[in-house]
Amino acid sequence: MPIRKKFAKDQARILLQRFNVKKPPIPLEEIAKELGLLVCLKPYAGKDDLSGCIVRTDGKTIIGINSSHHPNRQRFTLAHEIGHYLLHAGERVIVDHDFRVNLRSKTSNNAFNPEEIEANIFAAELLMPAECLLKDLSNKDIDAENDEAIRELRERYHVSGQALVYRLANLGLLHTSAK
C-alpha cells in the first residue's frame, strides 16, 4: 500500500478548518469530543512501550492513552489515534466481541507500516500546522542549535522537542550552523 502523505496532511488541515483552529496549542481533547471519541487516560502496567490504542466497537470509538507518558507525548499519541480514526478502518480483532483496533507503540515510529506513517504525518500536521509554523518563524528557518527558540516553539505548540525538530526538518525550516 502506498503512503498517502498528501491525503494525511489534507485531512488534518480539513479538521483544523472544520473546528476553526487558527493557532496553537491545538485543542485536541475538544476535537476528539466533538468527533464523538471517548478518550481514556490510563497507565499500561508493564507496557511502557505502548503509547495508545483506538478501539471501535458497537458504534463507539475509544482512544486509550498511556497516562504514564509525558503530556506532550500523550498529545502526539492522541493526534496519531485521531489520524487512525479518520484515515484507517483498523485491524479486525476477535476477543469476546468483534471490534477493530490500532495500537501505537515504539515500533509505530518505524518506517514500515504505511498506516502508522500516515497517522504520524497526520498527527504532525494537526499538532504543528505548517501554516502556523511558517507564521511563527516569519518564513525563516531556525537553527537546530538554538535551544531557546526550540524551547519557545515546543512550549507554544505543547509538543516534544523531538517532534518539533522532525517537523521543522520535514518542512525545510531547520538548519544546522557550522561550528
C-alpha positions in Angstrom: 0.0 0.0 0.0 1.5 3.4 -1.0 1.8 6.0 1.7 -0.7 8.8 1.2 1.2 11.8 2.6 -0.8 14.5 0.9 -4.1 12.8 1.9 -3.0 12.6 5.6 -1.9 16.2 5.6 -5.1 17.4 3.9 -7.3 15.5 6.3 -5.5 17.2 9.3 -5.9 20.6 7.6 -9.6 19.9 6.9 -10.1 19.0 10.6 -8.4 22.3 11.7 -10.7 24.3 9.3 -13.8 22.4 10.5 -13.1 23.4 14.1 -11.8 26.9 13.1 -8.4 26.3 14.8 -6.0 29.0 13.7 -3.3 29.0 16.3 -1.5 26.6 18.7 -1.9 24.8 21.0 -4.4 22.7 19.2 -7.4 21.8 21.4 -7.1 18.0 20.8 -9.4 17.0 23.6 -12.2 19.3 22.3 -11.7 18.0 18.8 -11.9 14.3 20.0 -15.0 15.1 22.0 -16.7 16.8 19.0 -15.8 13.8 16.8 -17.6 11.6 19.4 -14.4 9.9 20.6 -14.1 8.8 24.2 -10.5 9.4 25.4 -9.3 7.3 28.4 -6.0 8.0 30.1 -4.7 5.0 32.0 -1.2 3.7 32.8 -0.4 0.5 30.8 1.2 -1.6 33.5 4.3 -3.2 32.2 3.7 -1.8 28.7 5.7 1.5 28.7 6.3 1.0 25.0 2.6 1.1 24.3 1.6 4.7 23.8 -2.1 4.3 22.9 -4.8 2.5 21.0 -8.0 3.1 19.3 -10.9 0.6 19.7 -14.0 0.7 17.6 -17.0 -1.4 18.8 -20.7 -1.2 19.0 -20.8 2.2 17.2 -18.4 3.7 19.8 -14.8 4.6 19.4 -12.5 4.7 22.4 -9.0 6.0 22.4 -6.7 4.8 25.1 -3.6 6.9 26.0 -0.8 5.8 28.3 -1.0 8.2 31.2 2.5 7.3 32.4 3.9 9.1 29.4 4.8 12.8 29.3 1.8 15.1 28.5 3.4 16.1 25.2 3.8 12.5 24.2 0.2 11.9 25.2 -0.8 14.7 22.9 1.1 13.3 19.9 -0.5 9.9 20.7 -4.0 11.4 20.8 -3.4 13.2 17.5 -2.0 10.0 16.0 -5.1 8.0 17.1 -7.4 10.6 15.7 -5.5 10.2 12.5 -6.2 6.4 12.6 -9.9 7.2 13.3 -10.2 9.4 10.2 -7.8 7.6 7.9 -8.0 3.9 8.6 -10.6 1.2 9.4 -8.2 -0.6 11.8 -7.5 -4.3 12.1 -10.2 -6.8 13.0 -9.6 -8.4 16.3 -11.9 -11.0 17.9 -11.9 -11.5 21.6 -15.3 -11.9 23.1 -16.7 -9.3 20.7 -15.8 -8.3 17.2 -14.0 -4.9 17.2 -11.3 -3.0 15.3 -8.1 -1.7 17.0 -5.0 0.3 16.1 -2.1 0.3 18.6 0.6 2.9 18.9 3.9 1.7 20.3 7.6 2.4 19.8 7.5 0.4 16.6 4.9 2.8 15.3 7.6 5.2 14.6 9.5 2.8 12.3 9.0 3.5 8.6 7.5 0.1 7.8 3.7 0.2 8.2 2.1 2.7 5.8 -0.9 3.3 8.2 1.4 4.2 11.0 3.4 6.5 8.8 0.2 8.2 7.6 -1.1 8.6 11.2 2.3 10.2 12.2 2.1 12.6 9.2 -1.5 13.5 10.2 -0.5 14.0 13.8 2.4 16.3 12.9 0.2 18.4 10.7 -2.6 18.5 13.2 -0.3 19.5 16.2 2.1 21.7 14.3 0.3 23.0 11.2 2.8 24.2 8.6 0.8 27.4 8.2 1.2 28.3 11.9 4.9 27.3 12.0 5.7 29.5 8.9 3.9 32.4 10.5 5.7 31.9 13.9 9.0 31.8 12.1 8.2 34.7 9.8 9.0 32.4 6.9 12.6 31.9 8.1 14.3 28.7 9.1 15.5 28.0 12.6 18.9 26.9 13.8 18.8 23.4 15.3 21.4 24.6 17.9 19.1 27.4 19.1 17.8 25.7 22.2 15.9 28.8 23.3 14.0 29.1 20.0 13.2 25.4 20.0 12.0 25.5 23.7 9.7 28.5 23.0 8.1 26.8 20.0 7.9 23.5 21.9 6.1 25.2 24.7 3.8 27.2 22.4 2.7 24.0 20.5 2.7 21.7 23.5 4.9 19.1 21.7 8.2 17.4 22.4 11.4 18.9 21.2 12.0 15.7 19.1 8.6 16.0 17.4 9.2 19.7 16.7 12.7 19.2 15.3 11.4 16.4 13.0 8.5 18.6 11.9 10.8 21.7 11.2 13.2 19.5 9.3 10.5 17.9 7.2 9.2 21.4 6.3 12.7 22.5 5.4 12.7 25.1 8.2 15.6 23.8 10.2 19.3 24.3 9.6 22.5 23.5 11.5 25.0 26.2 12.0 28.6 25.3 11.1 30.9 25.4 14.0 
